Structures are given as structure tokens and as C-alpha cells.
Amino acid sequence: MVALLHRFEPYRELLRVRRGTAHKTGTLKAIATLAGYIDTKRHGTVRYVIAIPGGGHARRWNVVDVLSRHL
């Protein structure tokens, strides 16, 4: 998935932006996913993929918030 994000990066403006991250959400059976880009001062653009089992819809945003604060 990260390799796909790398190839998609020139088109990232097509993605929805929320909480400072251009991203795409998704749900597989019982897995909440989130993949996208975070622009940081320290590391430049960071690509991420999050997959949380169970009812992780809200928790995936908690992970993004932590990443944004610490990168």
C-alpha cells in the first residue's frame, strides 16, 4: 500500500483533506483502514497506512493525530 502511495503522490490533490492529512479511508470486513500523506516540517511528506481490526474507525484518527504531533 505504501508503494501505491508513492506512485500516487503526484495526484494527491485529488484526495480528501481532514486533520491536516490528504487521505483515503476504507473498511474491509472488520478492519478500518486509512492511508495518506502528512506534510511535516522535520521529515517532509510522510506516507502512512493504518489498518485497525474491530471498530477502529475513530482510533485510526487518533493514530494520525499522534503521528502529526510527533513527526
N, C-alpha and C positions, 0 to 999 in steps of 0.2 A: 504494500500500500504506500509506503514511503517513496518507493521508486516511481509510482504513479504521480505522487505529489510533485516530485522533482520535475517530471516531464510536463505536468500541467501548470507549473508556476507561471509561465508567460501569459496564461489566461486566467489567473487567479481573480482578476477584477470581476469575473462572471459569478463568483461565489458570494453568498450572503455574508454580511459582516455583523457580528454581535460580540460584545465584550472585548472589542479590540482584536478580534481574530476573524480572518476570512476562512470560512469552513463549509463543510457538508456534513450533515447529520445522517444517521441511518439506524435502522433496527433490524437485526436478524432475529431469529427465534430466541428470545430470552437474552439477547445481548444488545446493549445500547452502544453505538459507535459514534465517533466524532473524529474527523480528520481535517487538517487545515494548516494554516500558517500563522505564526506570531512574529511580528516585527519587534526586535529588541535593539536597544542601543548597544549592548555589550556583544551580542553574537550575530547581529544582522537578522535575516529571516530564518526562523526556525520552523521546520516541518514537524508535525506531530500526528500520531494516530493513537486514539484511545478506544479500547473495547472493554466494557464492563458488563459482567454477567448479572442477570437478575434485573431488578428495577433500577438500573443505573442512569436513568435519563437525567436526573438532577445532579448526581455525583460526577458525571463526566464534566459538567461545567465547573464543579469545584476543583477538579484536576487542572482545567485550563486556567482558572484564577491563580492557582498555586504556581503553575509554570510561568505565567505572565509576571508575577511578582518576583520570582527568583532567577529569571534568565536575564 
